Amino acid sequence: YRARRVVLRAALESAGFDISHSHAGLYLWATRGQKCMATIEWLSQRGIVCAPGDFYGPSGSHHVRVALTVSDEQAAQVSDRLA
């Protein structure tokens, strides 16, 4: 998971996302400073599926949860789609 975290975090940050509360675990919390459903729409246009942060409570309303449980190949594909 560490390798996927490095790849996905770098790709998300290069695409303008801020990552918070994501030092360990199976997910990255990412935000572009907009409502989570707008971010979900933007990501879905690139073929990337994430969970809206508001599923996890009001404090997640501007975040998406990016799973690190994908394969290494899928993480690389996400990185390419965000470039």
mmCIF file of the N, C-alpha and C atoms, coordinates in Angstrom:
data_MODEL
# 
_entry.id   MODEL 
# 
loop_
_atom_site.group_PDB 
_atom_site.id 
_atom_site.type_symbol 
_atom_site.label_atom_id 
_atom_site.label_alt_id 
_atom_site.label_comp_id 
_atom_site.label_asym_id 
_atom_site.label_entity_id 
_atom_site.label_seq_id 
_atom_site.pdbx_PDB_ins_code 
_atom_site.Cartn_x 
_atom_site.Cartn_y 
_atom_site.Cartn_z 
_atom_site.occupancy 
_atom_site.B_iso_or_equiv 
_atom_site.pdbx_formal_charge 
_atom_site.auth_seq_id 
_atom_site.auth_comp_id 
_atom_site.auth_asym_id 
_atom_site.auth_atom_id 
_atom_site.pdbx_PDB_model_num 
ATOM 1   N N  . TYR A 1 1  ? 0.809   -1.195 0.000   1.00 0.00 ? 1  TYR A N  1 
ATOM 2   C CA . TYR A 1 1  ? 0.000   0.000  0.000   1.00 0.00 ? 1  TYR A CA 1 
ATOM 3   C C  . TYR A 1 1  ? 0.860   1.272  0.000   1.00 0.00 ? 1  TYR A C  1 
ATOM 4   N N  . ARG A 1 2  ? 2.028   1.168  0.561   1.00 0.00 ? 2  ARG A N  1 
ATOM 5   C CA . ARG A 1 2  ? 2.900   2.347  0.622   1.00 0.00 ? 2  ARG A CA 1 
ATOM 6   C C  . ARG A 1 2  ? 3.230   2.852  -0.781  1.00 0.00 ? 2  ARG A C  1 
ATOM 7   N N  . ALA A 1 3  ? 3.555   1.949  -1.688  1.00 0.00 ? 3  ALA A N  1 
ATOM 8   C CA . ALA A 1 3  ? 3.899   2.349  -3.057  1.00 0.00 ? 3  ALA A CA 1 
ATOM 9   C C  . ALA A 1 3  ? 2.701   2.998  -3.746  1.00 0.00 ? 3  ALA A C  1 
ATOM 10  N N  . ARG A 1 4  ? 1.529   2.451  -3.552  1.00 0.00 ? 4  ARG A N  1 
ATOM 11  C CA . ARG A 1 4  ? 0.320   3.041  -4.153  1.00 0.00 ? 4  ARG A CA 1 
ATOM 12  C C  . ARG A 1 4  ? 0.044   4.410  -3.552  1.00 0.00 ? 4  ARG A C  1 
ATOM 13  N N  . ARG A 1 5  ? 0.262   4.530  -2.244  1.00 0.00 ? 5  ARG A N  1 
ATOM 14  C CA . ARG A 1 5  ? 0.063   5.818  -1.578  1.00 0.00 ? 5  ARG A CA 1 
ATOM 15  C C  . ARG A 1 5  ? 0.970   6.882  -2.208  1.00 0.00 ? 5  ARG A C  1 
ATOM 16  N N  . VAL A 1 6  ? 2.216   6.537  -2.438  1.00 0.00 ? 6  VAL A N  1 
ATOM 17  C CA . VAL A 1 6  ? 3.173   7.482  -3.025  1.00 0.00 ? 6  VAL A CA 1 
ATOM 18  C C  . VAL A 1 6  ? 2.713   7.895  -4.422  1.00 0.00 ? 6  VAL A C  1 
ATOM 19  N N  . VAL A 1 7  ? 2.338   6.927  -5.244  1.00 0.00 ? 7  VAL A N  1 
ATOM 20  C CA . VAL A 1 7  ? 1.917   7.200  -6.629  1.00 0.00 ? 7  VAL A CA 1 
ATOM 21  C C  . VAL A 1 7  ? 0.651   8.047  -6.656  1.00 0.00 ? 7  VAL A C  1 
ATOM 22  N N  . LEU A 1 8  ? -0.361  7.632  -5.909  1.00 0.00 ? 8  LEU A N  1 
ATOM 23  C CA . LEU A 1 8  ? -1.647  8.324  -5.959  1.00 0.00 ? 8  LEU A CA 1 
ATOM 24  C C  . LEU A 1 8  ? -1.576  9.696  -5.298  1.00 0.00 ? 8  LEU A C  1 
ATOM 25  N N  . ARG A 1 9  ? -0.849  9.803  -4.203  1.00 0.00 ? 9  ARG A N  1 
ATOM 26  C CA . ARG A 1 9  ? -0.721  11.111 -3.551  1.00 0.00 ? 9  ARG A CA 1 
ATOM 27  C C  . ARG A 1 9  ? -0.051  12.115 -4.478  1.00 0.00 ? 9  ARG A C  1 
ATOM 28  N N  . ALA A 1 10 ? 1.041   11.710 -5.107  1.00 0.00 ? 10 ALA A N  1 
ATOM 29  C CA . ALA A 1 10 ? 1.749   12.608 -6.026  1.00 0.00 ? 10 ALA A CA 1 
ATOM 30  C C  . ALA A 1 10 ? 0.852   13.008 -7.196  1.00 0.00 ? 10 ALA A C  1 
ATOM 31  N N  . ALA A 1 11 ? 0.113   12.055 -7.743  1.00 0.00 ? 11 ALA A N  1 
ATOM 32  C CA . ALA A 1 11 ? -0.765  12.353 -8.878  1.00 0.00 ? 11 ALA A CA 1 
ATOM 33  C C  . ALA A 1 11 ? -1.880  13.302 -8.475  1.00 0.00 ? 11 ALA A C  1 
ATOM 34  N N  . LEU A 1 12 ? -2.483  13.060 -7.326  1.00 0.00 ? 12 LEU A N  1 
ATOM 35  C CA . LEU A 1 12 ? -3.554  13.940 -6.858  1.00 0.00 ? 12 LEU A CA 1 
ATOM 36  C C  . LEU A 1 12 ? -3.030  15.345 -6.569  1.00 0.00 ? 12 LEU A C  1 
ATOM 37  N N  . GLU A 1 13 ? -1.905  15.441 -5.901  1.00 0.00 ? 13 GLU A N  1 
ATOM 38  C CA . GLU A 1 13 ? -1.346  16.758 -5.608  1.00 0.00 ? 13 GLU A CA 1 
ATOM 39  C C  . GLU A 1 13 ? -0.963  17.497 -6.889  1.00 0.00 ? 13 GLU A C  1 
ATOM 40  N N  . SER A 1 14 ? -0.452  16.784 -7.872  1.00 0.00 ? 14 SER A N  1 
ATOM 41  C CA . SER A 1 14 ? -0.122  17.419 -9.161  1.00 0.00 ? 14 SER A CA 1 
ATOM 42  C C  . SER A 1 14 ? -1.368  17.916 -9.882  1.00 0.00 ? 14 SER A C  1 
ATOM 43  N N  . ALA A 1 15 ? -2.513  17.276 -9.595  1.00 0.00 ? 15 ALA A N  1 
ATOM 44  C CA . ALA A 1 15 ? -3.778  17.677 -10.206 1.00 0.00 ? 15 ALA A CA 1 
ATOM 45  C C  . ALA A 1 15 ? -4.495  18.748 -9.385  1.00 0.00 ? 15 ALA A C  1 
ATOM 46  N N  . GLY A 1 16 ? -3.828  19.281 -8.356  1.00 0.00 ? 16 GLY A N  1 
ATOM 47  C CA . GLY A 1 16 ? -4.404  20.384 -7.594  1.00 0.00 ? 16 GLY A CA 1 
ATOM 48  C C  . GLY A 1 16 ? -5.126  19.998 -6.316  1.00 0.00 ? 16 GLY A C  1 
ATOM 49  N N  . PHE A 1 17 ? -4.998  18.764 -5.895  1.00 0.00 ? 17 PHE A N  1 
ATOM 50  C CA . PHE A 1 17 ? -5.638  18.314 -4.660  1.00 0.00 ? 17 PHE A CA 1 
ATOM 51  C C  . PHE A 1 17 ? -4.734  18.564 -3.461  1.00 0.00 ? 17 PHE A C  1 
ATOM 52  N N  . ASP A 1 18 ? -5.358  18.808 -2.326  1.00 0.00 ? 18 ASP A N  1 
ATOM 53  C CA . ASP A 1 18 ? -4.672  18.804 -1.037  1.00 0.00 ? 18 ASP A CA 1 
ATOM 54  C C  . ASP A 1 18 ? -5.039  17.489 -0.361  1.00 0.00 ? 18 ASP A C  1 
ATOM 55  N N  . ILE A 1 19 ? -4.072  16.868 0.293   1.00 0.00 ? 19 ILE A N  1 
ATOM 56  C CA . ILE A 1 19 ? -4.288  15.610 0.990   1.00 0.00 ? 19 ILE A CA 1 
ATOM 57  C C  . ILE A 1 19 ? -4.195  15.897 2.485   1.00 0.00 ? 19 ILE A C  1 
ATOM 58  N N  . SER A 1 20 ? -5.188  15.411 3.245   1.00 0.00 ? 20 SER A N  1 
ATOM 59  C CA . SER A 1 20 ? -5.164  15.645 4.687   1.00 0.00 ? 20 SER A CA 1 
ATOM 60  C C  . SER A 1 20 ? -5.526  14.368 5.433   1.00 0.00 ? 20 SER A C  1 
ATOM 61  N N  . HIS A 1 21 ? -5.046  14.273 6.654   1.00 0.00 ? 21 HIS A N  1 
ATOM 62  C CA . HIS A 1 21 ? -5.358  13.145 7.543   1.00 0.00 ? 21 HIS A CA 1 
ATOM 63  C C  . HIS A 1 21 ? -5.121  11.804 6.862   1.00 0.00 ? 21 HIS A C  1 
ATOM 64  N N  . SER A 1 22 ? -4.032  11.676 6.130   1.00 0.00 ? 22 SER A N  1 
ATOM 65  C CA . SER A 1 22 ? -3.781  10.477 5.329   1.00 0.00 ? 22 SER A CA 1 
ATOM 66  C C  . SER A 1 22 ? -2.347  9.988  5.500   1.00 0.00 ? 22 SER A C  1 
ATOM 67  N N  . HIS A 1 23 ? -1.917  9.839  6.731   1.00 0.00 ? 23 HIS A N  1 
ATOM 68  C CA . HIS A 1 23 ? -0.536  9.423  6.979   1.00 0.00 ? 23 HIS A CA 1 
ATOM 69  C C  . HIS A 1 23 ? -0.374  7.912  6.941   1.00 0.00 ? 23 HIS A C  1 
ATOM 70  N N  . ALA A 1 24 ? -1.444  7.185  7.123   1.00 0.00 ? 24 ALA A N  1 
ATOM 71  C CA . ALA A 1 24 ? -1.407  5.720  7.097   1.00 0.00 ? 24 ALA A CA 1 
ATOM 72  C C  . ALA A 1 24 ? -2.807  5.233  6.757   1.00 0.00 ? 24 ALA A C  1 
ATOM 73  N N  . GLY A 1 25 ? -2.967  3.949  6.609   1.00 0.00 ? 25 GLY A N  1 
ATOM 74  C CA . GLY A 1 25 ? -4.277  3.389  6.313   1.00 0.00 ? 25 GLY A CA 1 
ATOM 75  C C  . GLY A 1 25 ? -4.444  3.058  4.849   1.00 0.00 ? 25 GLY A C  1 
ATOM 76  N N  . LEU A 1 26 ? -5.671  2.741  4.496   1.00 0.00 ? 26 LEU A N  1 
ATOM 77  C CA . LEU A 1 26 ? -5.971  2.265  3.153   1.00 0.00 ? 26 LEU A CA 1 
ATOM 78  C C  . LEU A 1 26 ? -6.593  3.323  2.249   1.00 0.00 ? 26 LEU A C  1 
ATOM 79  N N  . TYR A 1 27 ? -6.642  4.574  2.696   1.00 0.00 ? 27 TYR A N  1 
ATOM 80  C CA . TYR A 1 27 ? -7.318  5.626  1.949   1.00 0.00 ? 27 TYR A CA 1 
ATOM 81  C C  . TYR A 1 27 ? -6.539  6.929  2.009   1.00 0.00 ? 27 TYR A C  1 
ATOM 82  N N  . LEU A 1 28 ? -6.782  7.770  1.008   1.00 0.00 ? 28 LEU A N  1 
ATOM 83  C CA . LEU A 1 28 ? -6.328  9.160  1.019   1.00 0.00 ? 28 LEU A CA 1 
ATOM 84  C C  . LEU A 1 28 ? -7.567  10.047 1.086   1.00 0.00 ? 28 LEU A C  1 
ATOM 85  N N  . TRP A 1 29 ? -7.529  11.067 1.932   1.00 0.00 ? 29 TRP A N  1 
ATOM 86  C CA . TRP A 1 29 ? -8.571  12.081 1.969   1.00 0.00 ? 29 TRP A CA 1 
ATOM 87  C C  . TRP A 1 29 ? -8.078  13.248 1.129   1.00 0.00 ? 29 TRP A C  1 
ATOM 88  N N  . ALA A 1 30 ? -8.786  13.528 0.057   1.00 0.00 ? 30 ALA A N  1 
ATOM 89  C CA . ALA A 1 30 ? -8.338  14.540 -0.899  1.00 0.00 ? 30 ALA A CA 1 
ATOM 90  C C  . ALA A 1 30 ? -9.415  15.598 -1.095  1.00 0.00 ? 30 ALA A C  1 
ATOM 91  N N  . THR A 1 31 ? -8.973  16.830 -1.309  1.00 0.00 ? 31 THR A N  1 
ATOM 92  C CA . THR A 1 31 ? -9.912  17.917 -1.558  1.00 0.00 ? 31 THR A CA 1 
ATOM 93  C C  . THR A 1 31 ? -9.345  18.872 -2.605  1.00 0.00 ? 31 THR A C  1 
ATOM 94  N N  . ARG A 1 32 ? -10.246 19.446 -3.364  1.00 0.00 ? 32 ARG A N  1 
ATOM 95  C CA . ARG A 1 32 ? -9.906  20.541 -4.275  1.00 0.00 ? 32 ARG A CA 1 
ATOM 96  C C  . ARG A 1 32 ? -10.560 21.822 -3.796  1.00 0.00 ? 32 ARG A C  1 
ATOM 97  N N  . GLY A 1 33 ? -11.089 21.793 -2.562  1.00 0.00 ? 33 GLY A N  1 
ATOM 98  C CA . GLY A 1 33 ? -11.729 22.966 -1.987  1.00 0.00 ? 33 GLY A CA 1 
ATOM 99  C C  . GLY A 1 33 ? -13.136 23.201 -2.487  1.00 0.00 ? 33 GLY A C  1 
ATOM 100 N N  . GLN A 1 34 ? -13.733 22.186 -3.083  1.00 0.00 ? 34 GLN A N  1 
ATOM 101 C CA . GLN A 1 34 ? -15.088 22.318 -3.591  1.00 0.00 ? 34 GLN A CA 1 
ATOM 102 C C  . GLN A 1 34 ? -15.942 21.209 -2.979  1.00 0.00 ? 34 GLN A C  1 
ATOM 103 N N  . LYS A 1 35 ? -17.224 21.299 -3.135  1.00 0.00 ? 35 LYS A N  1 
ATOM 104 C CA . LYS A 1 35 ? -18.118 20.256 -2.612  1.00 0.00 ? 35 LYS A CA 1 
ATOM 105 C C  . LYS A 1 35 ? -17.714 18.913 -3.204  1.00 0.00 ? 35 LYS A C  1 
ATOM 106 N N  . CYS A 1 36 ? -17.825 17.891 -2.389  1.00 0.00 ? 36 CYS A N  1 
ATOM 107 C CA . CYS A 1 36 ? -17.328 16.581 -2.792  1.00 0.00 ? 36 CYS A CA 1 
ATOM 108 C C  . CYS A 1 36 ? -17.997 16.047 -4.061  1.00 0.00 ? 36 CYS A C  1 
ATOM 109 N N  . MET A 1 37 ? -19.272 16.324 -4.269  1.00 0.00 ? 37 MET A N  1 
ATOM 110 C CA . MET A 1 37 ? -19.937 15.794 -5.457  1.00 0.00 ? 37 MET A CA 1 
ATOM 111 C C  . MET A 1 37 ? -19.412 16.451 -6.736  1.00 0.00 ? 37 MET A C  1 
ATOM 112 N N  . ALA A 1 38 ? -18.961 17.685 -6.669  1.00 0.00 ? 38 ALA A N  1 
ATOM 113 C CA . ALA A 1 38 ? -18.334 18.317 -7.834  1.00 0.00 ? 38 ALA A CA 1 
ATOM 114 C C  . ALA A 1 38 ? -17.009 17.628 -8.144  1.00 0.00 ? 38 ALA A C  1 
ATOM 115 N N  . THR A 1 39 ? -16.274 17.268 -7.102  1.00 0.00 ? 39 THR A N  1 
ATOM 116 C CA . THR A 1 39 ? -15.017 16.551 -7.296  1.00 0.00 ? 39 THR A CA 1 
ATOM 117 C C  . THR A 1 39 ? -15.279 15.152 -7.835  1.00 0.00 ? 39 THR A C  1 
ATOM 118 N N  . ILE A 1 40 ? -16.300 14.489 -7.321  1.00 0.00 ? 40 ILE A N  1 
ATOM 119 C CA . ILE A 1 40 ? -16.677 13.156 -7.821  1.00 0.00 ? 40 ILE A CA 1 
ATOM 120 C C  . ILE A 1 40 ? -16.988 13.231 -9.312  1.00 0.00 ? 40 ILE A C  1 
ATOM 121 N N  . GLU A 1 41 ? -17.713 14.248 -9.725  1.00 0.00 ? 41 GLU A N  1 
ATOM 122 C CA . GLU A 1 41 ? -18.046 14.437 -11.142 1.00 0.00 ? 41 GLU A CA 1 
ATOM 123 C C  . GLU A 1 41 ? -16.773 14.636 -11.972 1.00 0.00 ? 41 GLU A C  1 
ATOM 124 N N  . TRP A 1 42 ? -15.877 15.489 -11.505 1.00 0.00 ? 42 TRP A N  1 
ATOM 125 C CA . TRP A 1 42 ? -14.626 15.763 -12.208 1.00 0.00 ? 42 TRP A CA 1 
ATOM 126 C C  . TRP A 1 42 ? -13.808 14.486 -12.357 1.00 0.00 ? 42 TRP A C  1 
ATOM 127 N N  . LEU A 1 43 ? -13.698 13.717 -11.289 1.00 0.00 ? 43 LEU A N  1 
ATOM 128 C CA . LEU A 1 43 ? -12.944 12.462 -11.342 1.00 0.00 ? 43 LEU A CA 1 
ATOM 129 C C  . LEU A 1 43 ? -13.627 11.444 -12.253 1.00 0.00 ? 43 LEU A C  1 
ATOM 130 N N  . SER A 1 44 ? -14.948 11.359 -12.191 1.00 0.00 ? 44 SER A N  1 
ATOM 131 C CA . SER A 1 44 ? -15.664 10.369 -13.007 1.00 0.00 ? 44 SER A CA 1 
ATOM 132 C C  . SER A 1 44 ? -15.502 10.654 -14.500 1.00 0.00 ? 44 SER A C  1 
ATOM 133 N N  . GLN A 1 45 ? -15.346 11.908 -14.867 1.00 0.00 ? 45 GLN A N  1 
ATOM 134 C CA . GLN A 1 45 ? -15.098 12.256 -16.267 1.00 0.00 ? 45 GLN A CA 1 
ATOM 135 C C  . GLN A 1 45 ? -13.746 11.721 -16.742 1.00 0.00 ? 45 GLN A C  1 
ATOM 136 N N  . ARG A 1 46 ? -12.897 11.364 -15.812 1.00 0.00 ? 46 ARG A N  1 
ATOM 137 C CA . ARG A 1 46 ? -11.577 10.804 -16.120 1.00 0.00 ? 46 ARG A CA 1 
ATOM 138 C C  . ARG A 1 46 ? -11.531 9.299  -15.846 1.00 0.00 ? 46 ARG A C  1 
ATOM 139 N N  . GLY A 1 47 ? -12.692 8.716  -15.569 1.00 0.00 ? 47 GLY A N  1 
ATOM 140 C CA . GLY A 1 47 ? -12.771 7.290  -15.328 1.00 0.00 ? 47 GLY A CA 1 
ATOM 141 C C  . GLY A 1 47 ? -12.255 6.857  -13.969 1.00 0.00 ? 47 GLY A C  1 
ATOM 142 N N  . ILE A 1 48 ? -12.320 7.762  -12.991 1.00 0.00 ? 48 ILE A N  1 
ATOM 143 C CA . ILE A 1 48 ? -11.814 7.491  -11.647 1.00 0.00 ? 48 ILE A CA 1 
ATOM 144 C C  . ILE A 1 48 ? -12.990 7.505  -10.681 1.00 0.00 ? 48 ILE A C  1 
ATOM 145 N N  . VAL A 1 49 ? -13.113 6.435  -9.908  1.00 0.00 ? 49 VAL A N  1 
ATOM 146 C CA . VAL A 1 49 ? -14.209 6.299  -8.955  1.00 0.00 ? 49 VAL A CA 1 
ATOM 147 C C  . VAL A 1 49 ? -13.661 6.450  -7.539  1.00 0.00 ? 49 VAL A C  1 
ATOM 148 N N  . CYS A 1 50 ? -14.262 7.338  -6.775  1.00 0.00 ? 50 CYS A N  1 
ATOM 149 C CA . CYS A 1 50 ? -13.903 7.567  -5.370  1.00 0.00 ? 50 CYS A CA 1 
ATOM 150 C C  . CYS A 1 50 ? -15.192 7.687  -4.576  1.00 0.00 ? 50 CYS A C  1 
ATOM 151 N N  . ALA A 1 51 ? -15.066 7.672  -3.264  1.00 0.00 ? 51 ALA A N  1 
ATOM 152 C CA . ALA A 1 51 ? -16.226 7.845  -2.398  1.00 0.00 ? 51 ALA A CA 1 
ATOM 153 C C  . ALA A 1 51 ? -16.357 9.305  -1.986  1.00 0.00 ? 51 ALA A C  1 
ATOM 154 N N  . PRO A 1 52 ? -17.562 9.858  -2.055  1.00 0.00 ? 52 PRO A N  1 
ATOM 155 C CA . PRO A 1 52 ? -17.769 11.224 -1.583  1.00 0.00 ? 52 PRO A CA 1 
ATOM 156 C C  . PRO A 1 52 ? -17.553 11.295 -0.073  1.00 0.00 ? 52 PRO A C  1 
ATOM 157 N N  . GLY A 1 53 ? -16.851 12.306 0.369   1.00 0.00 ? 53 GLY A N  1 
ATOM 158 C CA . GLY A 1 53 ? -16.543 12.448 1.779   1.00 0.00 ? 53 GLY A CA 1 
ATOM 159 C C  . GLY A 1 53 ? -17.756 12.625 2.666   1.00 0.00 ? 53 GLY A C  1 
ATOM 160 N N  . ASP A 1 54 ? -18.838 13.178 2.127   1.00 0.00 ? 54 ASP A N  1 
ATOM 161 C CA . ASP A 1 54 ? -20.006 13.392 2.976   1.00 0.00 ? 54 ASP A CA 1 
ATOM 162 C C  . ASP A 1 54 ? -20.702 12.085 3.358   1.00 0.00 ? 54 ASP A C  1 
ATOM 163 N N  . PHE A 1 55 ? -20.321 10.979 2.732   1.00 0.00 ? 55 PHE A N  1 
ATOM 164 C CA . PHE A 1 55 ? -20.805 9.671  3.186   1.00 0.00 ? 55 PHE A CA 1 
ATOM 165 C C  . PHE A 1 55 ? -20.351 9.412  4.620   1.00 0.00 ? 55 PHE A C  1 
ATOM 166 N N  . TYR A 1 56 ? -19.263 10.057 5.027   1.00 0.00 ? 56 TYR A N  1 
ATOM 167 C CA . TYR A 1 56 ? -18.628 9.796  6.318   1.00 0.00 ? 56 TYR A CA 1 
ATOM 168 C C  . TYR A 1 56 ? -18.899 10.904 7.332   1.00 0.00 ? 56 TYR A C  1 
ATOM 169 N N  . GLY A 1 57 ? -19.804 11.792 6.996   1.00 0.00 ? 57 GLY A N  1 
ATOM 170 C CA . GLY A 1 57 ? -20.197 12.854 7.912   1.00 0.00 ? 57 GLY A CA 1 
ATOM 171 C C  . GLY A 1 57 ? -19.999 14.231 7.314   1.00 0.00 ? 57 GLY A C  1 
ATOM 172 N N  . PRO A 1 58 ? -20.581 15.231 7.957   1.00 0.00 ? 58 PRO A N  1 
ATOM 173 C CA . PRO A 1 58 ? -20.537 16.597 7.434   1.00 0.00 ? 58 PRO A CA 1 
ATOM 174 C C  . PRO A 1 58 ? -19.127 17.159 7.261   1.00 0.00 ? 58 PRO A C  1 
ATOM 175 N N  . SER A 1 59 ? -18.180 16.733 8.082   1.00 0.00 ? 59 SER A N  1 
ATOM 176 C CA . SER A 1 59 ? -16.826 17.276 7.959   1.00 0.00 ? 59 SER A CA 1 
ATOM 177 C C  . SER A 1 59 ? -16.132 16.823 6.673   1.00 0.00 ? 59 SER A C  1 
ATOM 178 N N  . GLY A 1 60 ? -16.680 15.821 6.004   1.00 0.00 ? 60 GLY A N  1 
ATOM 179 C CA . GLY A 1 60 ? -16.115 15.349 4.748   1.00 0.00 ? 60 GLY A CA 1 
ATOM 180 C C  . GLY A 1 60 ? -16.748 15.952 3.516   1.00 0.00 ? 60 GLY A C  1 
ATOM 181 N N  . SER A 1 61 ? -17.564 16.982 3.691   1.00 0.00 ? 61 SER A N  1 
ATOM 182 C CA . SER A 1 61 ? -18.348 17.521 2.578   1.00 0.00 ? 61 SER A CA 1 
ATOM 183 C C  . SER A 1 61 ? -17.523 18.097 1.436   1.00 0.00 ? 61 SER A C  1 
ATOM 184 N N  . HIS A 1 62 ? -16.252 18.390 1.684   1.00 0.00 ? 62 HIS A N  1 
ATOM 185 C CA . HIS A 1 62 ? -15.385 18.936 0.638   1.00 0.00 ? 62 HIS A CA 1 
ATOM 186 C C  . HIS A 1 62 ? -14.228 17.989 0.308   1.00 0.00 ? 62 HIS A C  1 
ATOM 187 N N  . HIS A 1 63 ? -14.365 16.728 0.685   1.00 0.00 ? 63 HIS A N  1 
ATOM 188 C CA . HIS A 1 63 ? -13.313 15.738 0.456   1.00 0.00 ? 63 HIS A CA 1 
ATOM 189 C C  . HIS A 1 63 ? -13.852 14.532 -0.306  1.00 0.00 ? 63 HIS A C  1 
ATOM 190 N N  . VAL A 1 64 ? -12.950 13.794 -0.909  1.00 0.00 ? 64 VAL A N  1 
ATOM 191 C CA . VAL A 1 64 ? -13.250 12.472 -1.451  1.00 0.00 ? 64 VAL A CA 1 
ATOM 192 C C  . VAL A 1 64 ? -12.290 11.487 -0.807  1.00 0.00 ? 64 VAL A C  1 
ATOM 193 N N  . ARG A 1 65 ? -12.728 10.243 -0.733  1.00 0.00 ? 65 ARG A N  1 
ATOM 194 C CA . ARG A 1 65 ? -11.894 9.198  -0.164  1.00 0.00 ? 65 ARG A CA 1 
ATOM 195 C C  . ARG A 1 65 ? -11.396 8.322  -1.306  1.00 0.00 ? 65 ARG A C  1 
ATOM 196 N N  . VAL A 1 66 ? -10.092 8.298  -1.471  1.00 0.00 ? 66 VAL A N  1 
ATOM 197 C CA . VAL A 1 66 ? -9.443  7.554  -2.546  1.00 0.00 ? 66 VAL A CA 1 
ATOM 198 C C  . VAL A 1 66 ? -8.871  6.271  -1.945  1.00 0.00 ? 66 VAL A C  1 
ATOM 199 N N  . ALA A 1 67 ? -9.329  5.130  -2.421  1.00 0.00 ? 67 ALA A N  1 
ATOM 200 C CA . ALA A 1 67 ? -8.877  3.850  -1.887  1.00 0.00 ? 67 ALA A CA 1 
ATOM 201 C C  . ALA A 1 67 ? -7.519  3.464  -2.448  1.00 0.00 ? 67 ALA A C  1 
ATOM 202 N N  . LEU A 1 68 ? -6.688  2.932  -1.576  1.00 0.00 ? 68 LEU A N  1 
ATOM 203 C CA . LEU A 1 68 ? -5.381  2.408  -1.983  1.00 0.00 ? 68 LEU A CA 1 
ATOM 204 C C  . LEU A 1 68 ? -5.456  0.909  -2.221  1.00 0.00 ? 68 LEU A C  1 
ATOM 205 N N  . THR A 1 69 ? -6.655  0.368  -2.264  1.00 0.00 ? 69 THR A N  1 
ATOM 206 C CA . THR A 1 69 ? -6.855  -1.074 -2.400  1.00 0.00 ? 69 THR A CA 1 
ATOM 207 C C  . THR A 1 69 ? -6.876  -1.542 -3.849  1.00 0.00 ? 69 THR A C  1 
ATOM 208 N N  . VAL A 1 70 ? -6.619  -0.654 -4.771  1.00 0.00 ? 70 VAL A N  1 
ATOM 209 C CA . VAL A 1 70 ? -6.513  -1.021 -6.185  1.00 0.00 ? 70 VAL A CA 1 
ATOM 210 C C  . VAL A 1 70 ? -5.178  -1.708 -6.427  1.00 0.00 ? 70 VAL A C  1 
ATOM 211 N N  . SER A 1 71 ? -5.024  -2.302 -7.595  1.00 0.00 ? 71 SER A N  1 
ATOM 212 C CA . SER A 1 71 ? -3.737  -2.917 -7.945  1.00 0.00 ? 71 SER A CA 1 
ATOM 213 C C  . SER A 1 71 ? -2.716  -1.831 -8.274  1.00 0.00 ? 71 SER A C  1 
ATOM 214 N N  . ASP A 1 72 ? -1.455  -2.207 -8.302  1.00 0.00 ? 72 ASP A N  1 
ATOM 215 C CA . ASP A 1 72 ? -0.404  -1.254 -8.700  1.00 0.00 ? 72 ASP A CA 1 
ATOM 216 C C  . ASP A 1 72 ? -0.662  -0.734 -10.110 1.00 0.00 ? 72 ASP A C  1 
ATOM 217 N N  . GLU A 1 73 ? -1.108  -1.613 -10.992 1.00 0.00 ? 73 GLU A N  1 
ATOM 218 C CA . GLU A 1 73 ? -1.405  -1.219 -12.371 1.00 0.00 ? 73 GLU A CA 1 
ATOM 219 C C  . GLU A 1 73 ? -2.545  -0.198 -12.407 1.00 0.00 ? 73 GLU A C  1 
ATOM 220 N N  . GLN A 1 74 ? -3.578  -0.413 -11.613 1.00 0.00 ? 74 GLN A N  1 
ATOM 221 C CA . GLN A 1 74 ? -4.690  0.535  -11.579 1.00 0.00 ? 74 GLN A CA 1 
ATOM 222 C C  . GLN A 1 74 ? -4.257  1.874  -10.991 1.00 0.00 ? 74 GLN A C  1 
ATOM 223 N N  . ALA A 1 75 ? -3.396  1.857  -9.982  1.00 0.00 ? 75 ALA A N  1 
ATOM 224 C CA . ALA A 1 75 ? -2.882  3.109  -9.411  1.00 0.00 ? 75 ALA A CA 1 
ATOM 225 C C  . ALA A 1 75 ? -2.112  3.891  -10.471 1.00 0.00 ? 75 ALA A C  1 
ATOM 226 N N  . ALA A 1 76 ? -1.327  3.191  -11.275 1.00 0.00 ? 76 ALA A N  1 
ATOM 227 C CA . ALA A 1 76 ? -0.591  3.857  -12.358 1.00 0.00 ? 76 ALA A CA 1 
ATOM 228 C C  . ALA A 1 76 ? -1.549  4.442  -13.401 1.00 0.00 ? 76 ALA A C  1 
ATOM 229 N N  . GLN A 1 77 ? -2.645  3.735  -13.679 1.00 0.00 ? 77 GLN A N  1 
ATOM 230 C CA . GLN A 1 77 ? -3.633  4.243  -14.628 1.00 0.00 ? 77 GLN A CA 1 
ATOM 231 C C  . GLN A 1 77 ? -4.286  5.521  -14.107 1.00 0.00 ? 77 GLN A C  1 
ATOM 232 N N  . VAL A 1 78 ? -4.611  5.538  -12.818 1.00 0.00 ? 78 VAL A N  1 
ATOM 233 C CA . VAL A 1 78 ? -5.181  6.737  -12.224 1.00 0.00 ? 78 VAL A CA 1 
ATOM 234 C C  . VAL A 1 78 ? -4.199  7.894  -12.339 1.00 0.00 ? 78 VAL A C  1 
ATOM 235 N N  . SER A 1 79 ? -2.954  7.633  -12.059 1.00 0.00 ? 79 SER A N  1 
ATOM 236 C CA . SER A 1 79 ? -1.914  8.662  -12.181 1.00 0.00 ? 79 SER A CA 1 
ATOM 237 C C  . SER A 1 79 ? -1.872  9.213  -13.588 1.00 0.00 ? 79 SER A C  1 
ATOM 238 N N  . ASP A 1 80 ? -1.923  8.338  -14.578 1.00 0.00 ? 80 ASP A N  1 
ATOM 239 C CA . ASP A 1 80 ? -1.909  8.773  -15.991 1.00 0.00 ? 80 ASP A CA 1 
ATOM 240 C C  . ASP A 1 80 ? -3.132  9.605  -16.311 1.00 0.00 ? 80 ASP A C  1 
ATOM 241 N N  . ARG A 1 81 ? -4.286  9.219  -15.799 1.00 0.00 ? 81 ARG A N  1 
ATOM 242 C CA . ARG A 1 81 ? -5.538  9.949  -16.089 1.00 0.00 ? 81 ARG A CA 1 
ATOM 243 C C  . ARG A 1 81 ? -5.562  11.318 -15.455 1.00 0.00 ? 81 ARG A C  1 
ATOM 244 N N  . LEU A 1 82 ? -4.838  11.484 -14.354 1.00 0.00 ? 82 LEU A N  1 
ATOM 245 C CA . LEU A 1 82 ? -4.790  12.780 -13.684 1.00 0.00 ? 82 LEU A CA 1 
ATOM 246 C C  . LEU A 1 82 ? -3.743  13.708 -14.263 1.00 0.00 ? 82 LEU A C  1 
ATOM 247 N N  . ALA A 1 83 ? -2.821  13.161 -15.048 1.00 0.00 ? 83 ALA A N  1 
ATOM 248 C CA . ALA A 1 83 ? -1.722  13.972 -15.604 1.00 0.00 ? 83 ALA A CA 1 
ATOM 249 C C  . ALA A 1 83 ? -2.209  14.916 -16.687 1.00 0.00 ? 83 ALA A C  1 
# 
